[in-house]
Amino acid sequence: MGADSSRTALRAFPRADGGDFLTPFALILAVTTLVHRLAVQTWLWPLPAPTGWLSLGCTLWLLFRPASTRAFGCYLITGIAEWLRELPVVPNHFFFEGLAQVTMSIVLATHALRARGGTIDRRRLFESFAPIVRAEVLLLYAIAVLHKLNGDYFDPEVSCAVELHRQIADVLPLVPEAAWTDGPVIVASLAFEAGIPVLLAFRRSAYVGVAAGVLFHGLLSLHPHYGVFSFSALMFAFLCLFLSEDAFTKLGELWRDGGARWRRCAPRFGPKRLVVAVFAATLALQLGWGITAYGRIAVRELLDGLTRIGFWAWLPWSAFLAASYGLAVCRAGRD
């Protein structure tokens, strides 16, 4: 991470020529929002929400035009509108995402006013909001750890960590769920959630923190409960903010070069069209299954069934993102 690796990761990247880090970050946010729409269907059920569809339209605009600052701004505004519509009954990670979107919107508005109708410097825009969002991510982890520091969490009979582990073991038979695993699961869960933000907070250890975060949230996404993988998708997205400047540059290069090779092989069906096709097919499967199952099973079973269908769209994206982060870090270290 260079000579300044001992500095806190909350600081902005050192200024350098070029480097539009906002474009790959915007692309990650767009796909993450599509994952959200497959994980939690409140924009469709019980009645279609205009703000939800508007947000989806702007998300697709950002997906195909991640280098557009206008698309990024519209994505944030419509995302906040959908967030406000759903308040106060929203999952915790959606509440956090809404706060992060408000942060980025305020910073974007400030830069737009300073530009006075001119072109906004996307590098400076990213460098302005990234340290704030990083701090918000660390605060989220701190709150998650704080609310676990109670007697019940360490009691295997009622601990949420043990319950989550058992439910994941029901999905993955190879995961042991004997009584002897209860203690290690409680300790390991708390160690990950407390250790990840500490590792992320310093540039010297940020890569280890990103790897630990990918592992932890990847495993957590296997839980079959309604919308859990949506939380993992959000954390995967924000973990990229803790990559170094060199790694972020390599990430953008990887995707540009990979996209160019893809288009040479399949010029009429690029990777972004594949993302939309997977999203549309998964949504169609969810709607078809939901319509046939509605009224015949309990609502919770219905929602969990929709989650299991949506999970298969999240799985390849999570693997792709984890591999991209790893390759970017390796190439940055090699150079």
C-alpha positions in Angstrom: 0.0 0.0 0.0 3.0 2.2 -0.3 4.9 4.4 2.1 1.8 5.6 3.8 0.5 2.2 4.7 0.5 3.0 8.4 -2.0 5.7 8.0 -5.6 5.1 8.9 -7.8 3.8 6.1 -10.3 6.6 6.7 -8.1 9.1 4.9 -8.6 9.8 1.2 -6.3 8.2 -1.4 -3.2 10.3 -2.2 -3.8 12.6 -5.2 -2.6 11.2 -8.5 -3.2 11.8 -12.1 -6.2 9.9 -13.6 -8.0 7.1 -11.7 -11.8 7.3 -12.0 -12.5 5.2 -8.9 -16.2 6.2 -9.0 -16.9 4.2 -12.1 -16.2 0.7 -10.7 -17.8 1.6 -7.4 -20.9 2.8 -9.2 -21.0 -0.4 -11.2 -20.8 -2.4 -7.9 -23.6 -0.4 -6.4 -25.8 -0.9 -9.4 -25.5 -4.7 -9.3 -25.9 -4.6 -5.5 -29.2 -2.9 -5.8 -30.4 -5.5 -8.3 -29.5 -8.1 -5.7 -31.5 -6.2 -3.1 -34.5 -6.2 -5.4 -34.3 -10.0 -5.7 -33.8 -10.4 -1.9 -36.6 -8.2 -0.6 -39.7 -7.7 -2.8 -41.4 -4.8 -0.9 -41.2 -2.8 -4.2 -43.5 -5.4 -5.8 -45.6 -6.8 -3.0 -48.4 -6.3 -1.9 -48.6 -3.5 -4.5 -46.0 -2.2 -7.0 -44.3 1.0 -5.6 -43.7 3.8 -8.1 -40.5 4.8 -6.3 -39.3 1.2 -6.4 -39.7 1.0 -10.2 -38.1 4.5 -10.6 -35.2 3.4 -8.5 -34.9 0.2 -10.6 -34.9 2.3 -13.8 -32.1 4.5 -12.5 -30.2 1.5 -11.3 -30.2 0.0 -14.8 -29.2 3.4 -16.2 -26.2 3.4 -13.8 -25.4 -0.2 -14.7 -25.0 0.7 -18.4 -23.6 4.2 -17.8 -21.4 3.9 -14.6 -19.2 6.7 -15.8 -22.2 9.1 -15.9 -22.3 11.4 -12.9 -25.9 12.3 -13.7 -26.8 8.6 -13.6 -25.1 8.3 -10.3 -27.0 11.2 -8.9 -30.4 9.9 -10.1 -29.5 6.5 -8.7 -28.9 8.1 -5.2 -32.0 10.3 -5.3 -34.4 7.5 -6.3 -32.8 5.1 -3.9 -33.4 7.6 -1.1 -37.0 8.1 -2.2 -37.6 4.3 -2.1 -35.9 4.2 1.3 -38.1 7.0 2.7 -41.2 5.2 1.3 -40.4 2.1 3.3 -39.5 3.8 6.5 -39.8 3.0 9.4 -40.2 -0.8 8.6 -36.9 -1.5 6.8 -34.2 -4.1 7.4 -31.3 -2.7 9.4 -28.9 -2.9 6.4 -31.3 -1.0 4.2 -31.5 1.7 6.9 -27.7 1.9 6.8 -27.6 1.9 3.0 -30.0 4.8 3.0 -27.8 6.8 5.4 -24.8 6.1 3.1 -26.8 7.2 0.1 -27.8 10.5 1.9 -24.1 11.0 2.7 -23.0 10.5 -1.0 -25.9 12.7 -2.2 -24.9 15.6 0.1 -21.3 15.4 -1.1 -22.4 15.2 -4.7 -24.7 18.2 -4.3 -21.8 20.2 -2.8 -19.5 19.4 -5.7 -22.3 20.3 -8.2 -22.7 23.7 -6.6 -19.0 24.3 -6.7 -18.9 23.2 -10.3 -21.5 25.9 -11.2 -22.9 24.0 -14.1 -19.5 22.7 -15.2 -18.0 19.2 -15.1 -17.7 17.6 -11.8 -14.3 16.1 -11.0 -15.3 12.4 -10.4 -12.0 11.6 -8.7 -12.4 14.4 -6.2 -16.1 13.5 -5.7 -15.1 9.9 -4.8 -12.3 11.1 -2.5 -14.7 13.3 -0.7 -17.4 10.8 0.2 -15.3 7.6 0.4 -13.6 8.4 3.8 -17.0 9.3 5.3 -18.7 6.1 4.1 -15.7 4.1 5.4 -16.2 5.6 8.8 -19.9 4.7 8.6 -19.0 1.1 7.8 -16.7 0.9 10.8 -19.4 2.4 13.0 -21.9 -0.2 11.7 -19.5 -3.0 12.7 -19.0 -1.3 16.1 -22.7 -1.2 16.8 -23.1 -4.8 15.7 -20.4 -5.9 18.2 -21.8 -3.6 21.0 -25.3 -5.0 21.0 -23.9 -8.6 21.3 -22.1 -7.8 24.5 -24.7 -9.3 26.8 -25.2 -12.5 28.7 -27.7 -14.0 26.3 -25.4 -13.8 23.4 -22.9 -16.0 25.3 -25.5 -18.4 26.4 -25.6 -21.3 23.9 -29.3 -22.0 24.7 -30.5 -18.6 23.4 -27.5 -17.2 21.5 -28.3 -15.9 18.0 -24.9 -17.0 16.8 -25.7 -20.6 17.7 -29.1 -20.4 16.1 -27.7 -18.9 12.9 -25.1 -21.6 12.8 -27.6 -24.4 13.2 -29.8 -23.0 10.5 -26.9 -22.7 8.1 -25.9 -26.3 9.0 -29.4 -27.4 8.0 -28.7 -26.1 4.5 -25.1 -27.4 4.4 -25.0 -30.9 5.8 -21.2 -30.8 5.9 -21.2 -28.1 8.5 -21.1 -29.7 12.0 -23.8 -28.7 14.5 -23.0 -30.8 17.5 -23.1 -29.2 21.0 -19.3 -28.8 21.1 -19.5 -26.3 18.2 -21.7 -23.8 20.2 -18.8 -22.2 22.2 -16.4 -21.8 19.2 -19.2 -20.4 17.0 -20.1 -17.7 19.6 -16.4 -16.7 20.0 -15.6 -16.9 16.3 -18.6 -14.8 15.3 -17.8 -12.1 17.8 -14.1 -12.2 16.8 -14.9 -11.7 13.1 -17.3 -8.8 13.7 -14.9 -7.1 16.2 -11.7 -7.9 14.2 -12.9 -6.9 10.7 -13.3 -3.2 11.5 -10.0 -3.1 13.4 -8.2 -4.6 10.4 -10.1 -2.3 7.9 -9.2 0.8 9.9 -5.5 0.7 9.0 -4.1 0.6 5.6 -1.4 -1.9 6.6 -4.0 -4.5 7.5 -6.9 -3.4 5.3 -6.4 -6.2 2.8 -6.7 -8.8 5.5 -9.8 -7.0 6.7 -11.4 -7.1 3.2 -10.5 -10.9 2.9 -12.0 -11.6 6.4 -15.1 -9.6 5.5 -15.6 -11.4 2.2 -15.2 -14.8 4.1 -17.5 -13.8 7.0 -20.3 -12.3 4.9 -20.0 -14.9 2.2 -20.7 -17.6 4.9 -23.4 -15.5 6.4 -25.2 -15.2 3.1 -25.8 -19.0 3.1 -28.4 -18.5 5.8 -31.9 -19.2 4.3 -33.7 -16.4 6.2 -35.5 -13.8 4.1 -33.1 -11.3 2.7 -29.9 -12.2 4.6 -27.8 -12.4 1.4 -28.9 -8.9 0.7 -26.9 -7.7 3.7 -23.9 -9.7 2.5 -24.2 -8.1 -0.9 -24.2 -4.6 0.7 -21.1 -5.3 2.7 -19.3 -6.8 -0.3 -19.9 -3.6 -2.1 -18.7 -1.3 0.7 -15.6 -3.4 1.3 -14.2 -2.2 -2.0 -13.8 1.2 -0.4 -11.0 -0.2 1.7 -8.9 -1.3 -1.2 -5.8 0.8 -1.8 -5.4 3.2 -4.7 -3.3 0.7 -6.7 -5.8 -2.1 -6.1 -8.7 0.1 -7.1 -6.9 1.0 -10.3 -6.2 -2.7 -11.0 -9.9 -3.5 -10.4 -10.9 -1.0 -13.0 -8.3 -2.3 -15.5 -9.4 -5.9 -14.9 -13.0 -5.2 -15.7 -12.2 -3.0 -18.7 -9.8 -5.7 -20.2 -12.3 -8.5 -19.3 -15.2 -6.6 -20.9 -13.2 -6.0 -24.1 -12.3 -9.7 -24.4 -16.0 -10.6 -23.7 -17.2 -8.2 -26.4 -14.8 -9.7 -28.9 -16.2 -13.2 -28.3 -19.9 -12.1 -27.9 -20.3 -8.6 -29.4 -24.1 -8.6 -29.1 -24.4 -9.9 -25.6 -22.1 -8.1 -23.2 -21.6 -8.8 -19.5 -24.0 -6.1 -18.5 -26.7 -7.6 -20.6 -26.0 -10.9 -18.9 -26.5 -9.3 -15.5 -29.9 -7.9 -16.7 -30.9 -11.3 -18.2 -30.0 -13.1 -14.9 -31.9 -10.5 -12.9 -35.0 -10.7 -15.2 -35.0 -14.5 -15.3 -34.6 -14.8 -11.5 -37.4 -12.2 -10.9 -39.7 -14.1 -13.3 -39.0 -17.4 -11.4 -39.8 -15.6 -8.1 -43.0 -14.1 -9.4 -44.1 -17.4 -10.9 -43.4 -19.4 -7.8 -44.8 -16.7 -5.5 -48.1 -16.5 -7.5 -48.6 -20.3 -7.4 -47.6 -20.6 -3.7 -49.5 -17.6 -2.4 -52.3 -18.6 0.0 -51.2 -22.2 0.2 -48.2 -21.7 2.6 -47.4 -19.3 5.4 -46.1 -15.9 4.5 -42.7 -16.6 6.2 -42.3 -19.8 4.1 -43.3 -17.8 1.0 -40.6 -15.1 1.7 -38.0 -17.7 2.5 -38.8 -19.5 -0.7 -38.3 -16.3 -2.7 -35.0 -15.8 -0.9 -33.8 -19.2 -1.9 -34.5 -18.5 -5.6 -32.8 -15.1 -5.4 -29.8 -16.5 -3.7 -28.7 -18.3 -6.9 -28.4 -14.9 -8.7 -26.3 -13.6 -5.8 -24.0 -16.6 -5.7 -22.1 -16.0 -9.0 -21.9 -12.3 -8.3 -20.4 -12.8 -4.9 -17.8 -15.2 -6.4 -17.0 -12.8 -9.2 -16.6 -9.9 -6.8 -14.5 -11.8 -4.3 -12.2 -13.1 -7.2 -12.0 -9.5 -8.6 -10.9 -8.1 -5.3 -8.3 -10.8 -4.8 -6.9 -10.5 -8.3 -6.8 -6.7 -8.0 -4.9 -6.9 -4.7 -2.4 -9.5 -6.1 -1.7 -7.4 -9.2 -1.3 -4.3 -7.2 1.2 -6.0 -4.9 3.1 -7.5 -7.8 3.5 -4.2 -9.6 
